[in-house]
Amino acid sequence: MNELTIIQRIAVWILPVVFAITAHEVAHGWVAKKYGDNTAAMQGRLTLNPIKHIDLFGTIIIPGLLLITGTGFIFGWANPVPVNARNFKKPLHDMAIVALAGPVSNLLMAVAWALIARVGITIGESEESISLPLIYTGIAGISINLVLMLINFLPIPPLDGSRVLTGMLPPHLAWQYNKLERYGFIILLILLYTKVLNVILEYPMYFAQYLFFSIAGM
């Protein structure tokens, strides 16, 4: 996408980024409701309306800066949907399932964007005004959803991977482990700044992109 102008890149990425982040949070709330917690539903958070989920810093500023600076690595987050684990029959187990719903939603969206890109490739050069937006937006959709999925699988509280790991730990160890949550954002920023995050995600991202770009026919 290096051939695109900054304005074109923003136009291509804005829908996939906002939708990926929003649907990720809705998935948490939807599964929480299935397991007995209606907190997100009662607060009107089970909607794909991005206004209900946008975090100024995480949904707009961070992805925008990463996009403009051309780091090649774009991610973000929304306001987390409220989940009250006390409403679950098996709090640790059910919370792990709720956490897993976010990355799974990104996986499914990556498939959808790959199919959209494939439609663009099928249309081909005969209708570039239609095919190119589909291809570029599809690539962006695949990329942002794979990044969100892989990052959220990291076992750093409060990322989703930590909730899954918590569900597998004995209660006393889970309690100690989750005390790291206050430092989670700082840890993530340090990993990003030092490019350790790039090293961690490089090979999983390579293989995931290879698979989904193959689905897209690239």
Legacy VTK file of the C-alpha trace (Angstrom):
# vtk DataFile Version 3.0
C-alpha trace
ASCII
DATASET POLYDATA
POINTS 218 float
0.000 0.000 0.000
3.026 2.278 -0.147
1.810 3.683 -3.462
-1.221 5.243 -1.743
-1.264 8.797 -0.412
-1.849 9.391 3.295
-5.467 10.380 2.598
-6.015 7.247 0.532
-4.453 5.062 3.212
-6.714 6.574 5.868
-9.747 6.036 3.624
-8.759 2.392 3.082
-8.024 1.620 6.737
-10.682 3.558 8.641
-13.583 1.130 8.150
-11.590 -2.091 8.797
-9.931 -0.630 11.916
-13.093 0.788 13.494
-15.166 -2.270 12.649
-12.504 -4.725 13.875
-12.161 -2.968 17.221
-15.910 -2.462 17.658
-16.941 -6.009 16.721
-14.240 -7.369 19.037
-15.871 -5.670 22.020
-19.410 -6.580 20.947
-18.326 -10.231 20.779
-17.248 -10.079 24.430
-20.576 -8.590 25.483
-22.644 -10.972 23.366
-20.977 -14.085 24.763
-21.148 -12.669 28.304
-24.911 -12.326 27.854
-25.121 -15.950 26.713
-23.394 -16.976 29.937
-25.741 -14.959 32.127
-24.248 -11.464 32.379
-26.474 -8.728 30.897
-24.270 -5.808 31.984
-23.138 -4.843 28.475
-26.646 -5.264 27.077
-28.179 -3.036 29.761
-25.638 -0.313 28.986
-26.412 -0.410 25.261
-23.030 -1.824 24.301
-24.270 -4.743 22.192
-24.301 -2.617 19.052
-21.942 -2.192 16.103
-22.438 1.569 16.313
-18.788 2.663 16.812
-19.824 5.773 18.761
-20.806 3.488 21.637
-17.338 1.944 21.776
-14.791 4.514 20.575
-11.877 5.348 22.829
-10.308 8.608 21.594
-6.777 7.435 22.309
-7.045 3.753 21.416
-9.482 3.871 18.485
-8.400 7.091 16.767
-5.092 8.572 17.915
-2.908 5.432 18.184
-4.084 3.754 14.923
-3.918 7.142 13.161
-0.345 7.815 14.259
0.769 4.297 13.345
-0.864 4.662 9.935
0.564 8.113 9.170
4.082 7.187 10.296
3.998 4.092 8.101
5.267 1.669 10.748
3.530 -1.198 8.952
2.088 -2.290 12.304
-1.364 -0.962 13.155
-3.503 -1.836 16.157
-5.872 -0.165 18.581
-8.599 -0.742 21.115
-12.072 0.445 22.121
-13.652 1.135 25.477
-13.939 -2.356 26.999
-17.484 -3.628 27.340
-18.398 -4.088 31.019
-18.474 -7.708 32.143
-19.443 -8.769 35.654
-18.006 -12.227 36.308
-20.137 -12.569 39.454
-23.099 -13.217 37.158
-21.423 -16.334 35.741
-22.010 -19.824 37.116
-18.297 -20.647 36.728
-16.589 -17.211 36.894
-13.038 -18.160 35.842
-14.104 -20.645 33.165
-16.886 -18.480 31.746
-14.696 -15.361 31.759
-12.100 -17.263 29.737
-14.747 -18.107 27.117
-15.907 -14.470 27.031
-12.303 -13.342 26.556
-11.764 -15.860 23.761
-14.759 -14.449 21.876
-12.843 -11.265 20.985
-9.957 -12.883 19.071
-12.349 -15.385 17.495
-14.428 -12.486 16.154
-11.267 -11.033 14.590
-10.491 -14.398 13.006
-13.952 -14.531 11.435
-13.669 -10.939 10.223
-10.296 -11.713 8.639
-12.030 -14.456 6.652
-14.765 -12.025 5.577
-12.231 -9.391 4.444
-10.265 -12.055 2.556
-13.416 -12.952 0.630
-14.051 -9.266 -0.107
-10.516 -8.935 -1.474
-11.090 -12.062 -3.563
-14.177 -10.452 -5.099
-12.039 -7.460 -6.048
-9.413 -9.698 -7.640
-12.115 -11.599 -9.510
-13.499 -8.348 -10.931
-9.971 -7.469 -12.054
-8.693 -4.648 -14.208
-11.906 -4.279 -16.184
-13.490 -2.317 -13.312
-10.581 -0.901 -11.306
-12.770 1.755 -9.695
-14.580 -1.115 -7.963
-11.905 -3.801 -7.709
-9.064 -1.715 -6.241
-11.052 -0.370 -3.251
-12.223 -3.916 -2.503
-8.679 -5.302 -2.726
-7.011 -2.568 -0.669
-9.746 -2.530 1.976
-9.694 -6.327 2.088
-5.924 -6.328 2.689
-6.343 -3.744 5.458
-9.164 -5.783 7.002
-7.102 -8.958 6.983
-4.097 -7.193 8.491
-5.813 -5.308 11.331
-7.868 -8.312 12.386
-4.887 -10.658 12.424
-2.870 -8.143 14.447
-5.692 -7.687 16.976
-6.186 -11.430 17.220
-2.500 -12.180 17.811
-1.913 -9.297 20.223
-4.948 -10.228 22.283
-3.699 -13.790 22.592
-0.629 -12.522 24.467
-0.817 -13.490 28.175
-0.415 -9.901 29.386
-3.217 -8.698 31.686
-5.715 -7.325 30.754
-5.409 -8.743 27.219
-7.743 -11.609 26.342
-4.965 -14.183 26.471
-4.470 -13.417 30.149
-8.156 -14.102 30.850
-7.902 -17.456 29.109
-4.768 -18.324 31.101
-6.466 -17.165 34.309
-9.257 -19.651 33.668
-6.704 -22.478 33.607
-4.787 -21.460 36.753
-5.611 -22.412 40.350
-7.521 -19.526 42.021
-4.635 -18.414 44.251
-2.213 -18.256 41.294
-4.813 -16.540 39.105
-5.228 -13.826 41.742
-1.476 -13.214 41.936
-1.120 -13.254 38.143
-3.879 -10.701 37.604
-2.153 -8.225 39.899
0.008 -7.503 36.832
-2.996 -5.832 35.171
-2.075 -2.376 36.507
1.187 -2.615 34.530
-0.230 -4.287 31.410
-0.541 -1.193 29.250
2.967 -0.061 30.169
4.374 -3.501 29.362
2.633 -3.462 25.976
3.956 0.020 25.122
7.489 -1.020 26.088
7.244 -4.113 23.890
5.993 -1.945 21.025
8.606 0.796 21.479
11.512 -1.650 21.736
10.155 -3.594 18.736
10.095 -6.765 20.842
6.406 -7.024 19.923
7.368 -7.108 16.247
9.765 -9.984 16.929
7.142 -11.914 18.920
4.472 -11.518 16.250
6.667 -11.715 13.139
6.382 -15.420 12.373
2.772 -15.970 13.541
1.765 -12.930 11.491
3.696 -14.165 8.445
1.995 -17.554 8.437
-1.436 -16.089 9.199
-1.116 -13.543 6.386
0.070 -16.257 4.000
-3.038 -18.302 4.790
-5.532 -15.448 4.500
-3.944 -13.867 1.433
-4.197 -17.314 -0.158
-7.917 -17.304 0.646
-8.066 -13.881 -1.030
-6.397 -15.298 -4.129
-3.177 -13.290 -3.736
LINES 1 219
218 0 1 2 3 4 5 6 7 8 9 10 11 12 13 14 15 16 17 18 19 20 21 22 23 24 25 26 27 28 29 30 31 32 33 34 35 36 37 38 39 40 41 42 43 44 45 46 47 48 49 50 51 52 53 54 55 56 57 58 59 60 61 62 63 64 65 66 67 68 69 70 71 72 73 74 75 76 77 78 79 80 81 82 83 84 85 86 87 88 89 90 91 92 93 94 95 96 97 98 99 100 101 102 103 104 105 106 107 108 109 110 111 112 113 114 115 116 117 118 119 120 121 122 123 124 125 126 127 128 129 130 131 132 133 134 135 136 137 138 139 140 141 142 143 144 145 146 147 148 149 150 151 152 153 154 155 156 157 158 159 160 161 162 163 164 165 166 167 168 169 170 171 172 173 174 175 176 177 178 179 180 181 182 183 184 185 186 187 188 189 190 191 192 193 194 195 196 197 198 199 200 201 202 203 204 205 206 207 208 209 210 211 212 213 214 215 216 217
